[in-house]
Amino acid sequence: MNRTPTKLTAQPGTIRLRLTPLPEFYIPTLSATLTTTSGMPVAGQPVTFTATTLFGPVNLGTAVTDANGTATIHNAVVPVFAIATPFYTATFPGTSCYTAATDHGILLFIPLPS
């Protein structure tokens, strides 16, 4: 059986500082859109978000694609050693019907408290 080729498109994200209730670094929103290579959205599939740091990968979370093929995570906490990470990776593992896909998104560090 031939699997349908897919494409994952990661959107830029921002690492921010939150002061309350306890100081922590976080990413307000990360999203990636999964489509077939012909442009049709792929709904109901998991996408995992990972930051690669000098200390290894940091799992930021997993979300399921919506009807538009977009997977979104909110308020992902980032360890202090990961704040200088310039990008993250969005990964769709593939299924028996769809090929796997990966993309990198830019992560900007904006240290001002939000």
Secondary structure as the mmCIF struct_conf table of DSSP 4:
data_model
#
loop_
_struct_conf.conf_type_id
_struct_conf.id
_struct_conf.beg_label_comp_id
_struct_conf.beg_label_asym_id
_struct_conf.beg_label_seq_id
_struct_conf.end_label_comp_id
_struct_conf.end_label_asym_id
_struct_conf.end_label_seq_id
HELX_LH_PP_P HELX_LH_PP_P1 ASN A 2 ARG A 3
STRN STRN1 THR A 4 THR A 4
HELX_LH_PP_P HELX_LH_PP_P2 PRO A 5 PRO A 5
STRN STRN2 THR A 6 ALA A 10
HELX_LH_PP_P HELX_LH_PP_P3 GLN A 11 PRO A 12
STRN STRN3 GLY A 13 ARG A 18
BEND BEND1 THR A 20 LEU A 22
STRN STRN4 GLU A 24 THR A 36
TURN_TY1_P TURN_TY1_P1 THR A 37 SER A 38
BEND BEND2 GLY A 39 GLY A 39
STRN STRN5 PRO A 41 PRO A 41
BEND BEND3 GLY A 44 GLY A 44
STRN STRN6 PRO A 46 THR A 53
TURN_TY1_P TURN_TY1_P2 LEU A 54 PHE A 55
STRN STRN7 GLY A 56 VAL A 64
TURN_TY1_P TURN_TY1_P3 ALA A 67 ASN A 68
BEND BEND4 GLY A 69 GLY A 69
STRN STRN8 THR A 70 VAL A 78
HELX_RH_3T_P HELX_RH_3T_P1 VAL A 80 ALA A 82
TURN_TY1_P TURN_TY1_P4 ILE A 83 ALA A 84
STRN STRN9 PHE A 87 PHE A 92
BEND BEND5 SER A 96 CYS A 97
STRN STRN10 TYR A 98 TYR A 98
STRN STRN11 ALA A 101 PRO A 113
#
